[in-house]
Amino acid sequence: MKTTAVRLYGKRDVRLESFELPELADDNILAKVISDSVCMSTFKTVEQGAEHKRVPDNVAENPVIIGHELCGEILEVGSKWAGKFRRGDRFAVQPVIDQAVSYDTIGYSFGTVGGDAELVMIPNEIIEKGCILPYTGDACFKGSLAEPMSCIIGGFRAFYHQGKEEYTHEMGIVENGRLAIIGGTGPMGLGAIDYALNGPRKPGKLVVTDINPERLARAEKIFSPAEAAKRGIELHFVNTASGDAVKLMLELSGGKGFNDVLCMAPAEAAVELSGKILAHDGCLNFFAGPTDREFAAKLNFYDVHYASTHVTGTSGGTVNDLISALQLMEQNIIHPEVMITHIGGLDAAIDTVLRLPSIPGGKKIIYPGIRCPLTAVADFAKLKSDPLFAKLAECCERSGNLWNREAEQILLEHFNQL
């Protein structure tokens, strides 16, 4: 069975190639990838090549398929798994196979499975670890965004606070407390806002910062403070580019500081701001992933001792986090479409990954079964001379200029992918 995929050979050496997949074995699954969300982690992987801890040392001789935020449809099932999976089932993936044992990860370590591929052969070791999860939602892009949403859910679950008497840790954000999301209007930040407003444990006050006025304006348009107030949440969007950011944030906290601070920017100033606005027993989650292995920032250890402030960090989510993300999306409780700003075909994947930090906007969704340039949702209206983009423009305009289930169906039907 031949597939076409984007394969990594080394640093910035990625190639769109057609090649033969192995024959279906009794313990394998053959699947079609319908959508893949491009992650900044993939850019970092391509930049590092074999130096990345999840990429095999021999990747130059045995290339791997990139992309780990994928949603697909099962085409054939080996006899071992015939009782659990069926042809036509859709699925999402937990890309990390078993962190306790190795760094093997879908999109980094495997030659037959990854998000940027038309067809994939899923090996037994991935299936046995429970990394192929059923998905019954109404749109595949949501299945792709389950992985980044699982990372966000994991980040919220990792917040902790000291027990009042016996030093037990109470996990999660403080219910009805004060939550700050620093650098929170990028794609993952928007997902974090969505989860904070709609997840099972909600803050009473949520303050979102950034230094980009356009991104702040878009975030406030998507997440109306008036609508948040109806749910009992006081929501603020704050530009910390000028003035005394610490003073402003502490004023917004009512002078008490924030119980939970999610830092989503790998910048010294952002980390130090996060530390300075912590309340007593406040928890800072450094969610951003720096590329500099020597990255460091100042932390006030007087406050660590006397105010019991503390730091945690999360990278990725667990299978349970992914299951939670899928359930919340299937029930239409969270809305990951707020993260998406661009869509494209497999032919756009390499350029998108290589230029990802310089492409404005949020998440880029690649549909491996089609060929289409990377296109901003906001630009659909400019392309109305093309009948496809005319339909997509009208559809997205009805949804507040957001990518949506109907738009995905229009796109896939146009390319005979449904």
Secondary structure, DSSP 4 states (H G I P E B T S, - for coil): -EEEEEEEEETTEEEEEEEEPPPPPTT-EEEEEEEEEE-HHHHHHHHHGGGSTTS-TTTTTS-EE---SEEEEEEEE-GGGTTT--TT-EEEE--BS-TTT---BTTTS-SS--SSBSEEEE-HHHHHTT-EEE---S-HHHHHHHHHHHHHHHHHHH-EEE-SSS--EEESSPTT-EEEEETTTSHHHHHHHHHHHHSSS--SEEEEEES-HHHHHHHHHHS-HHHHHHTT-EEEEEE-SSS-HHHHHHHHTTTS-EEEEEE----HHHHHHHHHTEEEEEEEEE----S-TT------HHHHHHS--EEEE--S--HHHHHHHHHHHHTTSS-GGGGEEEEEEGGGHHHHHHTGGGS-SSEEEEETTS----EEGGGGGGGTTSHHHHHHHHHHHTTTS---HHHHHHHHHHTT--
